[in-house]
C-alpha cells in the first residue's frame, strides 16, 4: 500500500519515522520500520516523544507502512546479561513518554490503522482520538503470551474505551480480533477497505482542521478531563508499579520473550 507524500517531508529516527503534511493544517507521522513489522524501538519512541509537542497542526494523523501499523515493542535480541534491565527500559520509560506526547497533543488525532495493530502498537493507536482501520487488520494484546504484566496506565485506556469485560477477554486470551469485531467493541471508529485507509484518514483530518481551533482544543481538553479517573492512592499506585517491575525479573517473562523470538511454544514456570 503506497503512502502518498505530502508537503515538508522529513525523515526522523534514522528513517524509521516519517513526517509530512498531506493537507492544510494536517500533519502526519508514519511508522516506517517494515523489516520489523513496524516494531517500536527506543529511537522511534524517543522521537515521537520529542517531535510531537513541536508539531503545529490542527489535526495529527498517525499511521504505519505496508500491511502492518505496528507489531508492538521491539523485544527481540535483548542482551542476556542485562535482560530485565533492558526490557524494562524498552517497555516502560520511552513508551510512556511517547504515549503521553500523543495524548497531550492539543488538537484531535487520528490513528490510520493500515494493517495489523498488536501490543504496544494497539496502545499507541488507542492514544489517538479517532481510529480508522483496514478491513483485513488484526488487533490484539499478547502480554499473557510473554509473561508480562501490562502497565496500569495502558490498561486504564482499554477499560475506558471498551469496558471491563472486553478488556479482560482481550488481555486474558491474548488472541487477536478482527477489524469488524474491533468496530463492534469500540476499539475503532470505522472499518474501510485497506487501500482507502490513508486517504480516508487525510479527508477526515482535513475536515477536522477546517473547524475552529479554539473549539477543537477546548472540547478535546474537556473530554479528556472528564475521562480521567480520580488519582490512585500513592500506596496502591506503588503496589501496581512494583508488581509490574517484578515481572521484568521473572523467569516467565524471559521465557515468553525467548519463545516469541524463537517462534516456539513457551514453557511457563509460574515464577
C-alpha positions in Angstrom: 0.0 0.0 0.0 1.6 3.3 -1.1 1.6 6.3 1.2 1.1 9.5 -0.9 3.8 12.0 0.1 2.7 15.4 1.5 4.5 18.7 1.9 7.5 19.3 4.1 8.6 15.7 4.1 11.2 14.8 6.9 12.7 11.5 7.8 13.2 11.0 11.5 14.6 8.3 13.7 17.1 7.2 11.0 14.2 7.0 8.6 12.0 4.8 10.8 9.6 7.6 11.3 8.4 9.9 8.5 6.8 13.3 8.9 4.8 15.1 6.3 1.8 17.5 5.8 -0.7 15.8 3.5 -3.3 18.6 3.7 -3.5 22.2 5.0 -3.2 22.3 8.8 -2.8 18.5 8.8 0.4 16.7 10.0 1.2 13.0 9.7 3.6 10.7 11.4 4.3 7.3 9.7 6.0 4.4 11.4 8.4 3.2 8.7 10.0 0.1 10.1 8.7 -2.6 7.7 11.6 -5.1 8.2 10.4 -5.5 11.8 6.7 -5.2 11.1 6.5 -1.6 12.5 8.1 -2.6 15.8 8.6 0.3 18.2 12.2 0.8 19.4 13.9 3.3 21.6 14.8 5.6 18.7 11.2 5.7 17.3 9.6 6.2 20.7 12.1 8.9 21.8 11.5 10.7 18.5 7.7 10.6 18.9 8.1 12.0 22.4 10.4 14.7 21.3 8.8 15.7 18.0 5.1 15.5 18.7 5.0 18.6 21.0 6.7 20.6 18.3 4.1 19.8 15.6 1.9 22.8 14.6 -1.2 21.4 13.0 -5.0 21.3 13.8 -5.1 17.5 13.3 -2.4 14.8 13.5 -2.6 11.5 11.7 -0.5 8.6 12.9 -0.1 5.6 10.5 2.2 2.8 9.5 3.8 1.3 6.4 2.6 -1.5 4.2 0.3 -4.1 5.7 1.2 -3.5 9.4 0.5 -0.5 11.6 2.8 -1.8 14.4 3.5 -5.2 15.9 4.4 -3.5 19.2 7.6 -3.3 21.1 10.9 -4.4 19.5 11.6 -7.1 22.2 13.8 -9.4 20.1 17.5 -9.6 20.7 17.7 -8.3 24.2 21.1 -8.9 25.8 21.1 -11.9 28.2 23.3 -10.3 30.8 21.0 -7.2 31.1 17.7 -8.8 30.1 15.4 -7.5 32.8 17.0 -4.0 32.9 16.9 -3.5 29.1 13.3 -5.0 28.8 12.0 -2.6 31.4 13.7 0.4 29.8 12.2 -0.5 26.4 8.7 -1.4 27.5 8.2 1.3 30.2 10.2 4.5 30.0 10.3 5.7 26.4 6.9 4.2 25.5 5.2 6.1 28.4 6.7 9.3 27.1 5.6 8.7 23.5 2.1 7.8 24.6 1.9 10.9 26.8 3.1 13.1 23.9 0.3 11.8 21.7 -2.3 12.1 24.4 -1.2 15.6 25.2 -1.3 16.8 21.6 -3.8 19.8 21.9 -5.7 19.1 18.7 -7.5 16.0 17.6 -5.5 13.0 16.5 -6.4 10.2 14.1 -5.0 6.6 14.0 -5.0 5.3 10.4 -4.5 1.6 11.1 -3.3 0.4 7.7 -2.8 -3.2 8.9 -2.2 -5.4 11.9 -2.1 -3.5 15.2 -0.6 -5.5 18.1 0.6 -5.0 21.7 2.2 -1.6 22.2 1.1 -0.7 18.7 -2.5 -1.1 19.8 -2.0 1.1 22.9 -0.3 3.7 20.6 -3.4 3.6 18.4 -5.7 3.8 21.3 -4.0 7.0 22.4 -5.4 8.7 19.3 -8.9 10.3 19.4 -10.4 8.6 16.3 -9.3 5.3 14.6 -9.9 4.3 11.1 -9.0 0.6 10.4 -8.2 -1.5 7.4 -10.8 -4.3 6.9 -8.2 -7.1 7.0 -6.3 -5.9 10.0 -6.0 -7.9 13.2 -5.8 -6.3 16.6 -4.6 -7.9 19.8 -2.7 -7.6 23.1 -0.2 -10.5 23.7 1.2 -9.8 27.2 -0.2 -13.1 28.5 1.9 -14.9 25.9 5.0 -13.1 27.0 4.7 -13.3 30.8 4.2 -9.6 31.0 2.1 -7.6 33.5 0.9 -4.6 31.4 1.1 -1.0 32.6 -1.9 0.1 34.7 -1.9 3.3 32.7 -2.2 1.4 29.5 -4.9 -1.0 30.9 -6.9 2.0 32.0 -7.1 3.2 28.4 -8.7 -0.1 27.4 -11.1 0.0 30.3 -12.3 3.4 29.4 -12.6 2.5 25.7 -14.1 -1.0 25.7 -15.1 -1.7 29.3 -14.0 -4.3 31.8 -15.5 -7.4 30.2 -13.9 -6.9 26.8 -10.6 -5.7 28.3 -10.4 -8.9 30.3 -11.1 -11.0 27.2 -8.5 -9.1 25.1 -5.8 -9.5 27.8 -6.6 -12.9 29.2 -7.0 -14.8 25.9 -4.2 -12.8 24.2 -6.0 -13.6 21.0 -6.2 -11.2 18.0 -9.6 -10.0 17.0 -10.8 -8.9 13.5 -11.3 -5.3 12.4 -15.1 -5.9 12.4 -15.1 -7.1 16.0 -12.9 -4.2 17.0 -15.5 -1.9 15.5 -18.3 -3.6 17.5 -16.2 -3.3 20.6 -15.5 0.4 20.1 -11.7 -0.1 19.6 -12.0 1.6 16.2 -14.5 4.1 14.8 -14.5 2.9 11.2 -13.5 -0.1 9.1 -12.7 0.7 5.5 -11.1 -1.0 2.5 -7.3 -1.3 3.1 -6.5 0.7 0.0 -8.5 3.7 1.2 -7.4 3.9 4.9 -4.8 6.6 4.4 -6.9 8.7 2.0 -9.9 8.4 4.3 -7.8 9.5 7.3 -6.5 12.5 5.5 -10.0 13.5 4.3 -11.3 13.3 7.9 -8.3 15.2 9.2 -8.8 17.9 6.6 -12.5 18.2 7.7 -11.5 18.5 11.3 -8.7 21.0 10.6 -11.2 23.4 9.0 -13.1 23.7 12.3 -12.5 26.4 14.9 -9.1 25.9 16.5 -10.2 27.0 20.0 -13.2 24.7 19.8 -11.1 21.8 18.8 -8.6 22.3 21.6 -11.2 23.3 24.1 -13.5 20.4 23.5 -10.6 17.9 23.5 -9.4 19.3 26.8 -12.9 19.0 28.4 -13.4 15.4 27.0 -10.0 14.3 28.3 -10.6 15.8 31.7 -14.0 14.2 32.1 -12.5 10.8 31.2 -9.8 10.9 33.8 -10.3 8.9 37.0 -9.6 10.3 40.4 -5.9 9.8 41.1 -4.8 6.5 42.7 -3.8 6.5 46.4 0.0 6.6 46.5 0.3 3.2 48.3 -1.9 1.5 45.7 0.0 3.0 42.8 3.3 2.0 44.4 2.0 -1.6 44.6 1.0 -1.6 40.9 4.3 -0.2 39.8 6.2 -2.8 42.0 4.0 -5.6 40.5 5.0 -4.6 37.0 8.6 -4.1 37.9 9.0 -7.6 39.3 7.6 -9.1 36.1 10.7 -8.0 34.3 12.8 -10.1 36.7 10.6 -13.2 36.3 11.7 -16.4 34.6 8.3 -16.5 32.7 8.9 -13.1 31.1 12.3 -14.2 30.0 10.8 -17.4 28.7 8.0 -15.7 26.9 10.2 -13.3 25.0 12.7 -16.1 24.2 9.9 -18.3 22.9 8.5 -15.4 20.9 11.9 -14.7 19.3 12.5 -18.4 18.6 8.9 -19.0 17.2 8.2 -21.8 19.7 5.7 -22.5 22.4 6.7 -21.1 25.8 7.2 -23.4 28.8 5.8 -21.5 31.8 7.2 -21.9 35.3 4.9 -19.6 37.3 7.9 -17.7 38.7 
